[in-house]
Amino acid sequence: MTELRVAVLGVGMMGADHVARITERIKGARVSVLNDYFPEKAEQLAATIPGCRVINDPLDAIADPEVDAVILATPGPTHEKQLLACIEHNKPVMCEKPLTTDVATSLEVVKREAESGRKLIQVGFMRRFDDEYEQLKTLIDNGTFGQLLVAHCVHRNPAVPPSFDSAMIVKDSLVHEVDVTRFLFDEEIASVQIITPGANPNAPEGLKDPQIAIFTTSSGRHIDVECFVTTGVAYEVRTEVVGEFGSAFIGLDQGGVVRKQRNPVQSDAGAGSGASGPNGSSDGRKIAGIWGGDITPSFVERFGRAYDTEIQRWVNAVHAGTNVDGPGAWDGYAAAAVCAAGVKSLETGEPQKVEMVDRASLS
């Protein structure tokens, strides 16, 4: 297999992590070009990678004939021009979220890709590649829980930078739960409401944290999300889905927990005989104790393996000529539309309809 020559644009924390990933763990690819707003950062990193060059203009880096594919880890406001350049030069691109910073430009990118007649853009919603999320999705698609009814999600960070504002909780944190919802339920989010409880006393002044989001999907199912970004504890991401035959809970740092009816067609209601269960309970349910395990300090530890899987599968897809193995440009646009409605709800306190074009109109 000829190695895929990858240009990494942006070598901050995420970009540098991808460079290390490709150099040390990914098969079938190498980093051939680096670019960053601060050229000296790119030069220092390139010096550690055999055969790697620095190109100071990001559009020149994309156009370079010795670049086969691109990873965008640049700031969101730069993504639109860089993605359009990738489309123009027919270069597959892995774009860290967001696709772009607003709905209109995200839609423009989706339209331009559709006009090109070739899927080139994958968006970095890494949770789809996490072992627990993949296993949960498989259980759902296999009908293990019957029809999904509701979901409960938790997204907690120990701290955020001083520049983090209330809208960024929606656009930078909640956005992952937006994609998780669309991934697991396999339908669009039709409306969103953001509720702001009393603010955490330890949060920066003016930051509305925590926030509770309520999504309603196109078929009328509901998902609630607790977003709390100044817990002072650790990085905690959990998801519970509840269906007609049972439920599953992931994100406990000890593997998923699945509860399912023993006989999906017959409820246990009214079936008790009064005999004690194996743990001393009258209905046979396990009595839970207190769990004192470790929780991950940041997203790097929690989703490091998922990032590895994501990039390896992307490289494999580019080699195969499909270019995308995971969320694409439409998924980035959908996330932008939901988050825009979320920010509006944050400002008004009212539920907001998610405004999106008909996907069929782009084919």
Buried (B, 14 or more C-beta within 10 A) or exposed (E): EEBBBBBBBBBBEBBBBBBBBBBEEBEBBBBBBBBBBEBEBBBBBBEEBEEBBBBEEBBBBBBBEEBBBBBBBBEBEBBBBBBBBBBEBEBBBBBBBBBBBBBEBBBBBBBBBBEEEBBBBBBBBBBBBBEBBBBBBEBBEEEBBBEBEEBBBBBBBBBBEEEBBBBBBBBBBBBBBBBBBBBBBEBBBBBBBBBBEEBBEEBBEEBBBBBBBBBBBEEEBEBBBBBBBBBEEBBBBBBBBBBEBBBBBBBBBEEBEBBBBEEBEEEEEEEEEEEEEEEEEEEBEEEEEEEEEEBBEEBEBBBBEBBBBBBBBBBBBBBEEEBBBBBBBBBBBBBBBBBBBBBBBBEEEEBBEBEBEEEEEBE
